[in-house]
Amino acid sequence: MFTLSVLKWHQPVDQIIKMNRRKERERIVQLIYQLNITGDSALPARDKLDLSEFQTNILDCFVENRLTIDKKIRESLKDWRFETIGKVDLACLQMAVSEMLYVDSIPSKVSINEAIEMAKLFGEDDTPKFVNGVLRTISDDLGI
């Protein structure tokens, strides 16, 4: 996966992998956002997107289970209507819920923390707090 020329001697490999996953998640959020805005037909063919196996897995989980994922988000909203959620906020939530429901190898705490980081990067000032609240409710409801 990594060659020695890419590794910096002062950075542990697990930090590099974590940073790589964060970048991969940034792309996932962007693609989910695009799907939310324009629909599935607007995405280039998957083979032209140059996605990693991790990205493909999460995106496939989202596309195949979107109705279930959105239902879970709807059920966890307090004082919000699903239709009024910002598109960036929604993309962060959808990525995390995809991981929480369909990727057993990722602990839900990691999915929540990464979604919060994506919310900080792409969202408004209040997005991280909103994303955290919704995802904590989902996590509690799932008992994970």
Legacy VTK file of the C-alpha trace (Angstrom):
# vtk DataFile Version 3.0
C-alpha trace
ASCII
DATASET POLYDATA
POINTS 144 float
0.000 0.000 0.000
2.710 2.498 0.991
6.232 2.623 -0.288
9.117 3.625 1.901
9.676 6.732 -0.182
6.281 8.093 0.903
6.761 7.479 4.599
8.364 10.179 6.667
10.688 8.680 9.215
9.219 10.718 12.059
5.591 9.774 11.347
4.216 6.448 12.572
2.572 4.390 9.827
-0.768 4.372 11.673
-0.813 8.186 11.570
-0.198 8.147 7.829
-2.980 5.605 7.314
-5.311 7.721 9.474
-4.475 10.833 7.443
-5.050 8.885 4.239
-8.458 7.675 5.455
-9.398 11.247 6.329
-8.583 12.351 2.781
-10.574 9.404 1.457
-13.532 10.452 3.590
-13.279 14.010 2.281
-13.806 12.640 -1.219
-16.692 10.442 -0.048
-18.478 13.430 1.494
-17.954 15.395 -1.730
-19.406 12.577 -3.827
-22.386 12.061 -1.526
-22.975 15.819 -1.597
-22.888 15.692 -5.399
-25.356 12.795 -5.401
-27.678 14.758 -3.108
-27.558 17.791 -5.390
-27.602 16.254 -8.854
-28.580 12.618 -8.522
-26.775 9.374 -9.300
-26.724 9.901 -13.055
-24.519 12.978 -12.660
-21.565 10.999 -11.295
-18.981 9.756 -13.761
-18.705 5.996 -14.132
-17.184 4.487 -10.996
-14.121 3.269 -12.875
-13.372 6.872 -13.891
-13.588 8.217 -10.348
-10.320 6.563 -9.267
-11.666 5.526 -5.874
-9.905 3.361 -3.334
-11.473 0.113 -2.161
-12.434 1.868 1.089
-14.158 4.706 -0.796
-15.925 2.337 -3.167
-17.179 0.251 -0.250
-18.625 3.240 1.625
-20.114 4.801 -1.497
-21.679 1.483 -2.556
-23.133 1.029 0.944
-24.637 4.499 0.721
-26.081 4.135 -2.778
-27.515 0.661 -2.144
-29.010 1.552 1.246
-29.821 5.237 0.887
-33.487 4.899 1.866
-32.615 3.020 5.066
-29.813 5.466 5.895
-32.036 8.498 5.353
-34.818 6.873 7.395
-32.429 6.336 10.289
-31.375 9.995 10.094
-35.041 11.141 9.921
-35.922 9.106 13.004
-33.073 10.701 14.958
-33.880 14.336 14.258
-35.129 16.450 17.128
-36.761 19.755 16.251
-35.584 19.439 12.642
-37.228 18.348 9.430
-35.143 16.159 7.132
-35.848 18.448 4.164
-34.324 21.446 5.955
-30.969 19.837 6.758
-28.122 21.546 4.897
-26.691 19.454 2.068
-23.200 19.421 3.608
-24.594 18.403 6.998
-26.611 15.663 5.325
-23.621 14.328 3.375
-21.567 14.082 6.586
-24.428 12.272 8.323
-25.017 9.903 5.414
-21.349 8.939 5.218
-21.190 8.203 8.951
-24.476 6.286 9.064
-23.342 4.226 6.059
-20.250 3.251 8.042
-22.146 2.681 11.285
-24.775 0.409 9.742
-22.833 -1.442 7.061
-19.088 -1.488 7.829
-18.390 -3.646 10.851
-14.635 -3.045 10.737
-15.048 0.642 11.656
-16.050 1.388 15.249
-19.016 3.770 15.435
-16.977 6.202 17.558
-14.518 6.515 14.681
-17.338 7.101 12.191
-18.812 9.801 14.438
-15.472 11.513 15.030
-14.602 11.475 11.339
-18.019 12.889 10.411
-17.470 15.698 12.906
-14.088 16.422 11.306
-15.739 16.515 7.859
-18.401 18.851 9.277
-15.673 21.175 10.563
-13.966 21.121 7.191
-16.979 21.561 4.913
-19.818 22.890 7.078
-20.919 26.013 8.878
-19.909 26.850 12.451
-22.818 24.913 13.955
-22.536 21.881 11.650
-20.156 19.831 13.858
-22.450 20.169 16.879
-25.521 19.221 14.836
-23.784 16.214 13.229
-22.513 15.056 16.613
-25.982 15.278 18.177
-27.714 13.341 15.410
-25.035 10.659 15.248
-24.955 10.205 19.040
-28.736 9.694 18.969
-28.363 7.092 16.198
-25.530 5.384 18.075
-27.621 5.249 21.248
-30.641 3.916 19.327
-28.476 1.193 17.760
-26.871 0.377 21.103
-23.373 0.803 19.688
LINES 1 145
144 0 1 2 3 4 5 6 7 8 9 10 11 12 13 14 15 16 17 18 19 20 21 22 23 24 25 26 27 28 29 30 31 32 33 34 35 36 37 38 39 40 41 42 43 44 45 46 47 48 49 50 51 52 53 54 55 56 57 58 59 60 61 62 63 64 65 66 67 68 69 70 71 72 73 74 75 76 77 78 79 80 81 82 83 84 85 86 87 88 89 90 91 92 93 94 95 96 97 98 99 100 101 102 103 104 105 106 107 108 109 110 111 112 113 114 115 116 117 118 119 120 121 122 123 124 125 126 127 128 129 130 131 132 133 134 135 136 137 138 139 140 141 142 143
